[in-house]
């Protein structure tokens, strides 16, 4: 990795949510959030607090680490 490499965060929430057969609205209802909040997280307009990520990960039966991928460019 060069000294100018960048770290890029990708949110995998949408992929996991869809693999569970849930819409944004269904997930939002299950975790007590709005559909727009779920969309904001999926599109990285906001980064989830750990406490929020835990609630979502628990609902999706995955680990918090599964919600994000870090790529080095």
PQR file with spaces between the fields and no chain letter, atoms N, CA, C, O and H, PARSE charges and radii, in Angstrom:
ATOM       1  N    UNK     1       0.854   -1.171    0.000 -0.4000 1.5000
ATOM       2  CA   UNK     1       0.000    0.000    0.000 -0.0000 2.0000
ATOM       3  C    UNK     1       0.899    1.232    0.000  0.5500 1.7000
ATOM       4  O    UNK     1       1.831    1.319    0.800 -0.5500 1.4000
ATOM       5  N    UNK     2       0.631    2.166   -0.876 -0.4000 1.5000
ATOM       6  CA   UNK     2       1.447    3.371   -0.971 -0.0000 2.0000
ATOM       7  C    UNK     2       1.076    4.379    0.108  0.5500 1.7000
ATOM       8  O    UNK     2       0.046    4.253    0.770 -0.5500 1.4000
ATOM       9  H    UNK     2      -0.126    2.095   -1.525  0.4000 1.0000
ATOM      10  N    UNK     3       1.918    5.360    0.269 -0.4000 1.5000
ATOM      11  CA   UNK     3       1.679    6.398    1.277 -0.0000 2.0000
ATOM      12  C    UNK     3       0.454    7.236    0.943  0.5500 1.7000
ATOM      13  O    UNK     3      -0.089    7.904    1.822 -0.5500 1.4000
ATOM      14  H    UNK     3       2.755    5.463   -0.269  0.4000 1.0000
ATOM      15  N    UNK     4       0.009    7.214   -0.309 -0.4000 1.5000
ATOM      16  CA   UNK     4      -1.145    8.016   -0.710 -0.0000 2.0000
ATOM      17  C    UNK     4      -2.428    7.187   -0.803  0.5500 1.7000
ATOM      18  O    UNK     4      -3.437    7.661   -1.326 -0.5500 1.4000
ATOM      19  H    UNK     4       0.450    6.670   -1.023  0.4000 1.0000
ATOM      20  N    UNK     5      -2.393    5.973   -0.305 -0.4000 1.5000
ATOM      21  CA   UNK     5      -3.576    5.112   -0.374 -0.0000 2.0000
ATOM      22  C    UNK     5      -4.710    5.709    0.457  0.5500 1.7000
ATOM      23  O    UNK     5      -4.489    6.332    1.496 -0.5500 1.4000
ATOM      24  H    UNK     5      -1.573    5.588    0.120  0.4000 1.0000
ATOM      25  N    UNK     6      -5.904    5.502   -0.026 -0.4000 1.5000
ATOM      26  CA   UNK     6      -7.092    5.990    0.674 -0.0000 2.0000
ATOM      27  C    UNK     6      -7.877    4.801    1.211  0.5500 1.7000
ATOM      28  O    UNK     6      -7.847    3.707    0.647 -0.5500 1.4000
ATOM      29  H    UNK     6      -6.083    4.996   -0.870  0.4000 1.0000
ATOM      30  N    UNK     7      -8.562    5.037    2.287 -0.4000 1.5000
ATOM      31  CA   UNK     7      -9.446    4.024    2.848 -0.0000 2.0000
ATOM      32  C    UNK     7     -10.874    4.444    2.508  0.5500 1.7000
ATOM      33  O    UNK     7     -11.296    5.560    2.813 -0.5500 1.4000
ATOM      34  H    UNK     7      -8.587    5.925    2.745  0.4000 1.0000
ATOM      35  N    UNK     8     -11.599    3.547    1.881 -0.4000 1.5000
ATOM      36  CA   UNK     8     -12.961    3.836    1.447 -0.0000 2.0000
ATOM      37  C    UNK     8     -13.920    2.933    2.209  0.5500 1.7000
ATOM      38  O    UNK     8     -13.739    1.717    2.271 -0.5500 1.4000
ATOM      39  H    UNK     8     -11.256    2.640    1.633  0.4000 1.0000
ATOM      40  N    UNK     9     -14.932    3.545    2.781 -0.4000 1.5000
ATOM      41  CA   UNK     9     -15.940    2.793    3.523 -0.0000 2.0000
ATOM      42  C    UNK     9     -17.121    2.500    2.605  0.5500 1.7000
ATOM      43  O    UNK     9     -17.614    3.381    1.901 -0.5500 1.4000
ATOM      44  H    UNK     9     -15.079    4.532    2.731  0.4000 1.0000
ATOM      45  N    UNK    10     -17.562    1.253    2.628 -0.4000 1.5000
ATOM      46  CA   UNK    10     -18.777    0.871    1.906 -0.0000 2.0000
ATOM      47  C    UNK    10     -19.766    0.331    2.921  0.5500 1.7000
ATOM      48  O    UNK    10     -19.415   -0.494    3.765 -0.5500 1.4000
ATOM      49  H    UNK    10     -17.161    0.537    3.201  0.4000 1.0000
ATOM      50  N    UNK    11     -20.981    0.789    2.838 -0.4000 1.5000
ATOM      51  CA   UNK    11     -22.033    0.295    3.710 -0.0000 2.0000
ATOM      52  C    UNK    11     -22.693   -0.913    3.058  0.5500 1.7000
ATOM      53  O    UNK    11     -23.127   -0.843    1.908 -0.5500 1.4000
ATOM      54  H    UNK    11     -21.266    1.459    2.152  0.4000 1.0000
ATOM      55  N    UNK    12     -22.768   -2.011    3.786 -0.4000 1.5000
ATOM      56  CA   UNK    12     -23.364   -3.241    3.271 -0.0000 2.0000
ATOM      57  C    UNK    12     -24.770   -3.468    3.810  0.5500 1.7000
ATOM      58  O    UNK    12     -25.364   -4.523    3.584 -0.5500 1.4000
ATOM      59  H    UNK    12     -22.416   -2.068    4.720  0.4000 1.0000
ATOM      60  N    UNK    13     -25.300   -2.481    4.521 -0.4000 1.5000
ATOM      61  CA   UNK    13     -26.622   -2.606    5.120 -0.0000 2.0000
ATOM      62  C    UNK    13     -27.678   -2.953    4.074  0.5500 1.7000
ATOM      63  O    UNK    13     -28.503   -3.838    4.304 -0.5500 1.4000
ATOM      64  H    UNK    13     -24.817   -1.625    4.705  0.4000 1.0000
ATOM      65  N    UNK    14     -27.666   -2.275    2.941 -0.4000 1.5000
ATOM      66  CA   UNK    14     -28.672   -2.536    1.916 -0.0000 2.0000
ATOM      67  C    UNK    14     -28.598   -3.983    1.427  0.5500 1.7000
ATOM      68  O    UNK    14     -29.626   -4.643    1.275 -0.5500 1.4000
ATOM      69  H    UNK    14     -26.996   -1.556    2.755  0.4000 1.0000
ATOM      70  N    UNK    15     -27.392   -4.469    1.184 -0.4000 1.5000
ATOM      71  CA   UNK    15     -27.231   -5.853    0.718 -0.0000 2.0000
ATOM      72  C    UNK    15     -27.771   -6.847    1.735  0.5500 1.7000
ATOM      73  O    UNK    15     -28.471   -7.794    1.375 -0.5500 1.4000
ATOM      74  H    UNK    15     -26.557   -3.933    1.307  0.4000 1.0000
ATOM      75  N    UNK    16     -27.447   -6.633    2.997 -0.4000 1.5000
ATOM      76  CA   UNK    16     -27.895   -7.546    4.049 -0.0000 2.0000
ATOM      77  C    UNK    16     -29.404   -7.457    4.215  0.5500 1.7000
ATOM      78  O    UNK    16     -30.085   -8.477    4.326 -0.5500 1.4000
ATOM      79  H    UNK    16     -26.878   -5.865    3.289  0.4000 1.0000
ATOM      80  N    UNK    17     -29.923   -6.241    4.231 -0.4000 1.5000
ATOM      81  CA   UNK    17     -31.376   -6.042    4.366 -0.0000 2.0000
ATOM      82  C    UNK    17     -32.127   -6.754    3.249  0.5500 1.7000
ATOM      83  O    UNK    17     -33.100   -7.466    3.501 -0.5500 1.4000
ATOM      84  H    UNK    17     -29.370   -5.412    4.141  0.4000 1.0000
ATOM      85  N    UNK    18     -31.674   -6.559    2.021 -0.4000 1.5000
ATOM      86  CA   UNK    18     -32.343   -7.188    0.880 -0.0000 2.0000
ATOM      87  C    UNK    18     -32.219   -8.709    0.932  0.5500 1.7000
ATOM      88  O    UNK    18     -33.151   -9.420    0.555 -0.5500 1.4000
ATOM      89  H    UNK    18     -30.884   -5.981    1.817  0.4000 1.0000
ATOM      90  N    UNK    19     -31.071   -9.212    1.396 -0.4000 1.5000
ATOM      91  CA   UNK    19     -30.901  -10.667    1.481 -0.0000 2.0000
ATOM      92  C    UNK    19     -31.845  -11.279    2.509  0.5500 1.7000
ATOM      93  O    UNK    19     -32.135  -12.475    2.458 -0.5500 1.4000
ATOM      94  H    UNK    19     -30.314   -8.635    1.701  0.4000 1.0000
ATOM      95  N    UNK    20     -32.320  -10.461    3.438 -0.4000 1.5000
ATOM      96  CA   UNK    20     -33.282  -10.918    4.442 -0.0000 2.0000
ATOM      97  C    UNK    20     -34.721  -10.710    3.969  0.5500 1.7000
ATOM      98  O    UNK    20     -35.670  -11.049    4.677 -0.5500 1.4000
ATOM      99  H    UNK    20     -32.085   -9.491    3.480  0.4000 1.0000
ATOM     100  N    UNK    21     -34.874  -10.150    2.766 -0.4000 1.5000
ATOM     101  CA   UNK    21     -36.199   -9.945    2.193 -0.0000 2.0000
ATOM     102  C    UNK    21     -36.964   -8.795    2.812  0.5500 1.7000
ATOM     103  O    UNK    21     -38.194   -8.810    2.835 -0.5500 1.4000
ATOM     104  H    UNK    21     -34.103   -9.875    2.191  0.4000 1.0000
ATOM     105  N    UNK    22     -36.251   -7.792    3.316 -0.4000 1.5000
ATOM     106  CA   UNK    22     -36.887   -6.652    3.974 -0.0000 2.0000
ATOM     107  C    UNK    22     -36.778   -5.394    3.125  0.5500 1.7000
ATOM     108  O    UNK    22     -35.771   -5.164    2.455 -0.5500 1.4000
ATOM     109  H    UNK    22     -35.251   -7.779    3.297  0.4000 1.0000
ATOM     110  N    UNK    23     -37.824   -4.589    3.162 -0.4000 1.5000
ATOM     111  CA   UNK    23     -37.767   -3.253    2.575 -0.0000 2.0000
ATOM     112  C    UNK    23     -37.165   -2.309    3.606  0.5500 1.7000
ATOM     113  O    UNK    23     -37.029   -2.658    4.778 -0.5500 1.4000
ATOM     114  H    UNK    23     -38.642   -4.776    3.706  0.4000 1.0000
ATOM     115  N    UNK    24     -36.810   -1.120    3.163 -0.4000 1.5000
ATOM     116  CA   UNK    24     -36.332   -0.113    4.108 -0.0000 2.0000
ATOM     117  C    UNK    24     -37.397    0.173    5.164  0.5500 1.7000
ATOM     118  O    UNK    24     -37.088    0.304    6.348 -0.5500 1.4000
ATOM     119  H    UNK    24     -36.921   -0.836    2.211  0.4000 1.0000
ATOM     120  N    UNK    25     -38.644    0.268    4.730 -0.4000 1.5000
ATOM     121  CA   UNK    25     -39.735    0.561    5.662 -0.0000 2.0000
ATOM     122  C    UNK    25     -39.903   -0.545    6.691  0.5500 1.7000
ATOM     123  O    UNK    25     -40.101   -0.266    7.873 -0.5500 1.4000
ATOM     124  H    UNK    25     -38.895    0.162    3.768  0.4000 1.0000
ATOM     125  N    UNK    26     -39.825   -1.796    6.257 -0.4000 1.5000
ATOM     126  CA   UNK    26     -39.978   -2.914    7.191 -0.0000 2.0000
ATOM     127  C    UNK    26     -38.863   -2.911    8.236  0.5500 1.7000
ATOM     128  O    UNK    26     -39.120   -3.098    9.426 -0.5500 1.4000
ATOM     129  H    UNK    26     -39.664   -2.023    5.297  0.4000 1.0000
ATOM     130  N    UNK    27     -37.631   -2.699    7.789 -0.4000 1.5000
ATOM     131  CA   UNK    27     -36.523   -2.650    8.749 -0.0000 2.0000
ATOM     132  C    UNK    27     -36.695   -1.462    9.688  0.5500 1.7000
ATOM     133  O    UNK    27     -36.500   -1.587   10.897 -0.5500 1.4000
ATOM     134  H    UNK    27     -37.423   -2.546    6.823  0.4000 1.0000
ATOM     135  N    UNK    28     -37.059   -0.320    9.133 -0.4000 1.5000
ATOM     136  CA   UNK    28     -37.262    0.874    9.958 -0.0000 2.0000
ATOM     137  C    UNK    28     -38.314    0.629   11.035  0.5500 1.7000
ATOM     138  O    UNK    28     -38.123    1.009   12.191 -0.5500 1.4000
ATOM     139  H    UNK    28     -37.218   -0.219    8.151  0.4000 1.0000
ATOM     140  N    UNK    29     -39.420   -0.004   10.659 -0.4000 1.5000
ATOM     141  CA   UNK    29     -40.481   -0.299   11.630 -0.0000 2.0000
ATOM     142  C    UNK    29     -39.982   -1.236   12.725  0.5500 1.7000
ATOM     143  O    UNK    29     -40.330   -1.072   13.894 -0.5500 1.4000
ATOM     144  H    UNK    29     -39.575   -0.313    9.721  0.4000 1.0000
ATOM     145  N    UNK    30     -39.177   -2.204   12.349 -0.4000 1.5000
ATOM     146  CA   UNK    30     -38.685   -3.192   13.322 -0.0000 2.0000
ATOM     147  C    UNK    30     -37.695   -2.605   14.321  0.5500 1.7000
ATOM     148  O    UNK    30     -37.606   -3.067   15.459 -0.5500 1.4000
ATOM     149  H    UNK    30     -38.895   -2.337   11.399  0.4000 1.0000
ATOM     150  N    UNK    31     -36.952   -1.586   13.895 -0.4000 1.5000
ATOM     151  CA   UNK    31     -35.934   -1.015   14.784 -0.0000 2.0000
ATOM     152  C    UNK    31     -36.313    0.362   15.324  0.5500 1.7000
ATOM     153  O    UNK    31     -35.519    0.998   16.018 -0.5500 1.4000
ATOM     154  H    UNK    31     -37.024   -1.210   12.970  0.4000 1.0000
ATOM     155  N    UNK    32     -37.528    0.826   15.007 -0.4000 1.5000
ATOM     156  CA   UNK    32     -38.009    2.093   15.557 -0.0000 2.0000
ATOM     157  C    UNK    32     -37.369    3.322   14.943  0.5500 1.7000
ATOM     158  O    UNK    32     -37.097    4.303   15.635 -0.5500 1.4000
ATOM     159  H    UNK    32     -38.173    0.310   14.443  0.4000 1.0000
ATOM     160  N    UNK    33     -37.131    3.265   13.654 -0.4000 1.5000
ATOM     161  CA   UNK    33     -36.552    4.403   12.937 -0.0000 2.0000
ATOM     162  C    UNK    33     -37.455    4.742   11.761  0.5500 1.7000
ATOM     163  O    UNK    33     -38.471    4.087   11.532 -0.5500 1.4000
ATOM     164  H    UNK    33     -37.352    2.468   13.092  0.4000 1.0000
ATOM     165  N    UNK    34     -37.071    5.772   11.019 -0.4000 1.5000
ATOM     166  CA   UNK    34     -37.816    6.112    9.822 -0.0000 2.0000
ATOM     167  C    UNK    34     -37.140    5.474    8.607  0.5500 1.7000
ATOM     168  O    UNK    34     -35.963    5.114    8.636 -0.5500 1.4000
ATOM     169  H    UNK    34     -36.245    6.304   11.204  0.4000 1.0000
ATOM     170  N    UNK    35     -37.921    5.350    7.554 -0.4000 1.5000
ATOM     171  CA   UNK    35     -37.381    4.826    6.296 -0.0000 2.0000
ATOM     172  C    UNK    35     -36.246    5.712    5.798  0.5500 1.7000
ATOM     173  O    UNK    35     -35.242    5.211    5.291 -0.5500 1.4000
ATOM     174  H    UNK    35     -38.877    5.642    7.530  0.4000 1.0000
ATOM     175  N    UNK    36     -36.398    7.017    5.939 -0.4000 1.5000
ATOM     176  CA   UNK    36     -35.360    7.935    5.454 -0.0000 2.0000
ATOM     177  C    UNK    36     -34.059    7.778    6.233  0.5500 1.7000
ATOM     178  O    UNK    36     -32.979    7.956    5.670 -0.5500 1.4000
ATOM     179  H    UNK    36     -37.213    7.425    6.351  0.4000 1.0000
ATOM     180  N    UNK    37     -34.145    7.447    7.517 -0.4000 1.5000
ATOM     181  CA   UNK    37     -32.938    7.213    8.308 -0.0000 2.0000
ATOM     182  C    UNK    37     -32.204    5.980    7.796  0.5500 1.7000
ATOM     183  O    UNK    37     -30.981    5.998    7.658 -0.5500 1.4000
ATOM     184  H    UNK    37     -35.023    7.302    7.975  0.4000 1.0000
ATOM     185  N    UNK    38     -32.944    4.911    7.513 -0.4000 1.5000
ATOM     186  CA   UNK    38     -32.325    3.700    6.969 -0.0000 2.0000
ATOM     187  C    UNK    38     -31.661    4.032    5.635  0.5500 1.7000
ATOM     188  O    UNK    38     -30.537    3.600    5.378 -0.5500 1.4000
ATOM     189  H    UNK    38     -33.938    4.897    7.625  0.4000 1.0000
ATOM     190  N    UNK    39     -32.341    4.787    4.794 -0.4000 1.5000
ATOM     191  CA   UNK    39     -31.779    5.197    3.509 -0.0000 2.0000
ATOM     192  C    UNK    39     -30.502    6.021    3.700  0.5500 1.7000
ATOM     193  O    UNK    39     -29.518    5.821    2.989 -0.5500 1.4000
ATOM     194  H    UNK    39     -33.254    5.137    5.002  0.4000 1.0000
ATOM     195  N    UNK    40     -30.523    6.938    4.657 -0.4000 1.5000
ATOM     196  CA   UNK    40     -29.338    7.756    4.941 -0.0000 2.0000
ATOM     197  C    UNK    40     -28.157    6.878    5.349  0.5500 1.7000
ATOM     198  O    UNK    40     -27.031    7.125    4.916 -0.5500 1.4000
ATOM     199  H    UNK    40     -31.323    7.100    5.235  0.4000 1.0000
ATOM     200  N    UNK    41     -28.392    5.873    6.162 -0.4000 1.5000
ATOM     201  CA   UNK    41     -27.319    4.961    6.562 -0.0000 2.0000
ATOM     202  C    UNK    41     -26.813    4.163    5.365  0.5500 1.7000
ATOM     203  O    UNK    41     -25.605    4.009    5.184 -0.5500 1.4000
ATOM     204  H    UNK    41     -29.307    5.672    6.513  0.4000 1.0000
ATOM     205  N    UNK    42     -27.729    3.661    4.556 -0.4000 1.5000
ATOM     206  CA   UNK    42     -27.329    2.846    3.403 -0.0000 2.0000
ATOM     207  C    UNK    42     -26.512    3.641    2.393  0.5500 1.7000
ATOM     208  O    UNK    42     -25.635    3.086    1.730 -0.5500 1.4000
ATOM     209  H    UNK    42     -28.710    3.786    4.704  0.4000 1.0000
ATOM     210  N    UNK    43     -26.788    4.919    2.272 -0.4000 1.5000
ATOM     211  CA   UNK    43     -26.099    5.768    1.301 -0.0000 2.0000
ATOM     212  C    UNK    43     -24.969    6.592    1.910  0.5500 1.7000
ATOM     213  O    UNK    43     -24.449    7.515    1.283 -0.5500 1.4000
ATOM     214  H    UNK    43     -27.500    5.370    2.810  0.4000 1.0000
ATOM     215  N    UNK    44     -24.596    6.243    3.146 -0.4000 1.5000
ATOM     216  CA   UNK    44     -23.486    6.876    3.863 -0.0000 2.0000
ATOM     217  C    UNK    44     -23.640    8.384    4.018  0.5500 1.7000
ATOM     218  O    UNK    44     -22.652    9.113    4.096 -0.5500 1.4000
ATOM     219  H    UNK    44     -25.018    5.493    3.655  0.4000 1.0000
ATOM     220  N    UNK    45     -24.889    8.845    4.061 -0.4000 1.5000
ATOM     221  CA   UNK    45     -25.105   10.249    4.392 -0.0000 2.0000
ATOM     222  C    UNK    45     -24.843   10.459    5.883  0.5500 1.7000
ATOM     223  O    UNK    45     -24.466   11.546    6.321 -0.5500 1.4000
ATOM     224  H    UNK    45     -25.692    8.252    3.998  0.4000 1.0000
ATOM     225  N    UNK    46     -25.051    9.401    6.638 -0.4000 1.5000
ATOM     226  CA   UNK    46     -24.723    9.383    8.066 -0.0000 2.0000
ATOM     227  C    UNK    46     -24.066    8.049    8.382  0.5500 1.7000
ATOM     228  O    UNK    46     -24.360    7.035    7.748 -0.5500 1.4000
ATOM     229  H    UNK    46     -25.358    8.518    6.283  0.4000 1.0000
ATOM     230  N    UNK    47     -23.182    8.057    9.359 -0.4000 1.5000
ATOM     231  CA   UNK    47     -22.575    6.835    9.876 -0.0000 2.0000
ATOM     232  C    UNK    47     -23.292    6.507   11.175  0.5500 1.7000
ATOM     233  O    UNK    47     -23.502    7.382   12.016 -0.5500 1.4000
ATOM     234  H    UNK    47     -22.944    8.880    9.874  0.4000 1.0000
ATOM     235  N    UNK    48     -23.662    5.253   11.335 -0.4000 1.5000
ATOM     236  CA   UNK    48     -24.392    4.843   12.536 -0.0000 2.0000
ATOM     237  C    UNK    48     -23.515    4.907   13.786  0.5500 1.7000
ATOM     238  O    UNK    48     -22.326    4.587   13.752 -0.5500 1.4000
ATOM     239  H    UNK    48     -23.491    4.542   10.653  0.4000 1.0000
ATOM     240  N    UNK    49     -24.123    5.324   14.871 -0.4000 1.5000
ATOM     241  CA   UNK    49     -23.482    5.147   16.173 -0.0000 2.0000
ATOM     242  C    UNK    49     -23.398    3.652   16.440  0.5500 1.7000
ATOM     243  O    UNK    49     -24.182    2.876   15.894 -0.5500 1.4000
ATOM     244  H    UNK    49     -25.089    5.584   14.899  0.4000 1.0000
ATOM     245  N    UNK    50     -22.462    3.252   17.265 -0.4000 1.5000
ATOM     246  CA   UNK    50     -22.314    1.829   17.575 -0.0000 2.0000
ATOM     247  C    UNK    50     -23.601    1.278   18.177  0.5500 1.7000
ATOM     248  O    UNK    50     -24.003    0.159   17.860 -0.5500 1.4000
ATOM     249  H    UNK    50     -21.825    3.883   17.709  0.4000 1.0000
ATOM     250  N    UNK    51     -24.243    2.045   19.031 -0.4000 1.5000
ATOM     251  CA   UNK    51     -25.487    1.581   19.659 -0.0000 2.0000
ATOM     252  C    UNK    51     -26.588    1.360   18.612  0.5500 1.7000
ATOM     253  O    UNK    51     -27.375    0.420   18.727 -0.5500 1.4000
ATOM     254  H    UNK    51     -23.917    2.955   19.288  0.4000 1.0000
ATOM     255  N    UNK    52     -26.639    2.215   17.607 -0.4000 1.5000
ATOM     256  CA   UNK    52     -27.615    2.057   16.520 -0.0000 2.0000
ATOM     257  C    UNK    52     -27.261    0.856   15.658  0.5500 1.7000
ATOM     258  O    UNK    52     -28.134    0.066   15.297 -0.5500 1.4000
ATOM     259  H    UNK    52     -26.000    2.979   17.513  0.4000 1.0000
ATOM     260  N    UNK    53     -25.988    0.718   15.329 -0.4000 1.5000
ATOM     261  CA   UNK    53     -25.533   -0.414   14.522 -0.0000 2.0000
ATOM     262  C    UNK    53     -25.838   -1.730   15.229  0.5500 1.7000
ATOM     263  O    UNK    53     -26.176   -2.717   14.575 -0.5500 1.4000
ATOM     264  H    UNK    53     -25.279    1.360   15.621  0.4000 1.0000
ATOM     265  N    UNK    54     -25.722   -1.756   16.548 -0.4000 1.5000
ATOM     266  CA   UNK    54     -26.012   -2.970   17.322 -0.0000 2.0000
ATOM     267  C    UNK    54     -27.480   -3.350   17.193  0.5500 1.7000
ATOM     268  O    UNK    54     -27.797   -4.523   16.996 -0.5500 1.4000
ATOM     269  H    UNK    54     -25.447   -0.955   17.079  0.4000 1.0000
ATOM     270  N    UNK    55     -28.375   -2.379   17.301 -0.4000 1.5000
ATOM     271  CA   UNK    55     -29.812   -2.630   17.173 -0.0000 2.0000
ATOM     272  C    UNK    55     -30.125   -3.186   15.786  0.5500 1.7000
ATOM     273  O    UNK    55     -30.864   -4.162   15.653 -0.5500 1.4000
ATOM     274  H    UNK    55     -28.117   -1.427   17.461  0.4000 1.0000
ATOM     275  N    UNK    56     -29.557   -2.561   14.753 -0.4000 1.5000
ATOM     276  CA   UNK    56     -29.810   -3.003   13.385 -0.0000 2.0000
ATOM     277  C    UNK    56     -29.190   -4.373   13.138  0.5500 1.7000
ATOM     278  O    UNK    56     -29.830   -5.244   12.549 -0.5500 1.4000
ATOM     279  H    UNK    56     -28.957   -1.768   14.861  0.4000 1.0000
ATOM     280  N    UNK    57     -27.964   -4.571   13.577 -0.4000 1.5000
ATOM     281  CA   UNK    57     -27.301   -5.871   13.396 -0.0000 2.0000
ATOM     282  C    UNK    57     -28.071   -6.977   14.104  0.5500 1.7000
ATOM     283  O    UNK    57     -28.229   -8.067   13.555 -0.5500 1.4000
ATOM     284  H    UNK    57     -27.443   -3.864   14.056  0.4000 1.0000
ATOM     285  N    UNK    58     -28.545   -6.712   15.302 -0.4000 1.5000
ATOM     286  CA   UNK    58     -29.333   -7.717   16.022 -0.0000 2.0000
ATOM     287  C    UNK    58     -30.595   -8.075   15.251  0.5500 1.7000
ATOM     288  O    UNK    58     -30.957   -9.248   15.161 -0.5500 1.4000
ATOM     289  H    UNK    58     -28.416   -5.826   15.748  0.4000 1.0000
ATOM     290  N    UNK    59     -31.263   -7.078   14.697 -0.4000 1.5000
ATOM     291  CA   UNK    59     -32.491   -7.325   13.934 -0.0000 2.0000
ATOM     292  C    UNK    59     -32.204   -8.126   12.668  0.5500 1.7000
ATOM     293  O    UNK    59     -33.014   -8.956   12.255 -0.5500 1.4000
ATOM     294  H    UNK    59     -30.969   -6.125   14.770  0.4000 1.0000
ATOM     295  N    UNK    60     -31.054   -7.875   12.055 -0.4000 1.5000
ATOM     296  CA   UNK    60     -30.683   -8.570   10.823 -0.0000 2.0000
ATOM     297  C    UNK    60     -29.913   -9.866   11.081  0.5500 1.7000
ATOM     298  O    UNK    60     -29.513  -10.565   10.151 -0.5500 1.4000
ATOM     299  H    UNK    60     -30.396   -7.201   12.390  0.4000 1.0000
ATOM     300  N    UNK    61     -29.718  -10.166   12.362 -0.4000 1.5000
ATOM     301  CA   UNK    61     -29.012  -11.392   12.759 -0.0000 2.0000
ATOM     302  C    UNK    61     -27.616  -11.453   12.130  0.5500 1.7000
ATOM     303  O    UNK    61     -27.228  -12.450   11.520 -0.5500 1.4000
ATOM     304  H    UNK    61     -30.043   -9.598   13.117  0.4000 1.0000
ATOM     305  N    UNK    62     -26.877  -10.353   12.301 -0.4000 1.5000
ATOM     306  CA   UNK    62     -25.503  -10.297   11.813 -0.0000 2.0000
ATOM     307  C    UNK    62     -24.660   -9.543   12.837  0.5500 1.7000
ATOM     308  O    UNK    62     -25.170   -9.098   13.865 -0.5500 1.4000
ATOM     309  H    UNK    62     -27.191   -9.543   12.797  0.4000 1.0000
ATOM     310  N    UNK    63     -23.383   -9.405   12.552 -0.4000 1.5000
ATOM     311  CA   UNK    63     -22.487   -8.657   13.433 -0.0000 2.0000
ATOM     312  C    UNK    63     -22.404   -7.208   12.958  0.5500 1.7000
ATOM     313  O    UNK    63     -22.656   -6.919   11.788 -0.5500 1.4000
ATOM     314  H    UNK    63     -22.969   -9.766   11.717  0.4000 1.0000
ATOM     315  N    UNK    64     -22.057   -6.319   13.848 -0.4000 1.5000
ATOM     316  CA   UNK    64     -21.855   -4.921   13.474 -0.0000 2.0000
ATOM     317  C    UNK    64     -20.811   -4.832   12.363  0.5500 1.7000
ATOM     318  O    UNK    64     -20.974   -4.058   11.420 -0.5500 1.4000
ATOM     319  H    UNK    64     -21.852   -6.554   14.798  0.4000 1.0000
ATOM     320  N    UNK    65     -19.751   -5.613   12.467 -0.4000 1.5000
ATOM     321  CA   UNK    65     -18.690   -5.605   11.452 -0.0000 2.0000
ATOM     322  C    UNK    65     -19.210   -5.951   10.063  0.5500 1.7000
ATOM     323  O    UNK    65     -18.623   -5.539    9.063 -0.5500 1.4000
ATOM     324  H    UNK    65     -19.619   -6.242   13.232  0.4000 1.0000
ATOM     325  N    UNK    66     -20.299   -6.699    9.993 -0.4000 1.5000
ATOM     326  CA   UNK    66     -20.849   -7.098    8.700 -0.0000 2.0000
ATOM     327  C    UNK    66     -21.525   -5.936    7.973  0.5500 1.7000
ATOM     328  O    UNK    66     -21.759   -6.017    6.768 -0.5500 1.4000
ATOM     329  H    UNK    66     -20.776   -7.034   10.806  0.4000 1.0000
ATOM     330  N    UNK    67     -21.838   -4.864    8.687 -0.4000 1.5000
ATOM     331  CA   UNK    67     -22.581   -3.749    8.090 -0.0000 2.0000
ATOM     332  C    UNK    67     -21.713   -2.835    7.236  0.5500 1.7000
ATOM     333  O    UNK    67     -22.235   -2.091    6.406 -0.5500 1.4000
ATOM     334  H    UNK    67     -21.647   -4.797    9.666  0.4000 1.0000
ATOM     335  N    UNK    68     -20.392   -2.878    7.426 -0.4000 1.5000
ATOM     336  CA   UNK    68     -19.479   -2.015    6.693 -0.0000 2.0000
ATOM     337  C    UNK    68     -18.305   -2.814    6.149  0.5500 1.7000
ATOM     338  O    UNK    68     -17.889   -3.812    6.738 -0.5500 1.4000
ATOM     339  H    UNK    68     -19.968   -3.482    8.100  0.4000 1.0000
ATOM     340  N    UNK    69     -17.782   -2.364    5.025 -0.4000 1.5000
ATOM     341  CA   UNK    69     -16.551   -2.919    4.467 -0.0000 2.0000
ATOM     342  C    UNK    69     -15.578   -1.768    4.266  0.5500 1.7000
ATOM     343  O    UNK    69     -15.970   -0.681    3.842 -0.5500 1.4000
ATOM     344  H    UNK    69     -18.120   -1.553    4.547  0.4000 1.0000
ATOM     345  N    UNK    70     -14.325   -2.007    4.568 -0.4000 1.5000
ATOM     346  CA   UNK    70     -13.295   -0.995    4.410 -0.0000 2.0000
ATOM     347  C    UNK    70     -12.351   -1.444    3.319  0.5500 1.7000
ATOM     348  O    UNK    70     -11.729   -2.501    3.428 -0.5500 1.4000
ATOM     349  H    UNK    70     -14.007   -2.890    4.912  0.4000 1.0000
ATOM     350  N    UNK    71     -12.239   -0.657    2.272 -0.4000 1.5000
ATOM     351  CA   UNK    71     -11.389   -0.985    1.129 -0.0000 2.0000
ATOM     352  C    UNK    71     -10.216   -0.001    1.085  0.5500 1.7000
ATOM     353  O    UNK    71     -10.369    1.186    1.373 -0.5500 1.4000
ATOM     354  H    UNK    71     -12.745    0.201    2.184  0.4000 1.0000
ATOM     355  N    UNK    72      -9.067   -0.513    0.723 -0.4000 1.5000
ATOM     356  CA   UNK    72      -7.875    0.324    0.572 -0.0000 2.0000
ATOM     357  C    UNK    72      -7.629    0.539   -0.909  0.5500 1.7000
ATOM     358  O    UNK    72      -7.535   -0.414   -1.682 -0.5500 1.4000
ATOM     359  H    UNK    72      -8.943   -1.477    0.489  0.4000 1.0000
ATOM     360  N    UNK    73      -7.529    1.782   -1.290 -0.4000 1.5000
ATOM     361  CA   UNK    73      -7.310    2.101   -2.711 -0.0000 2.0000
ATOM     362  C    UNK    73      -5.962    2.746   -2.886  0.5500 1.7000
ATOM     363  O    UNK    73      -5.583    3.092   -4.005 -0.5500 1.4000
ATOM     364  H    UNK    73      -7.605    2.556   -0.662  0.4000 1.0000
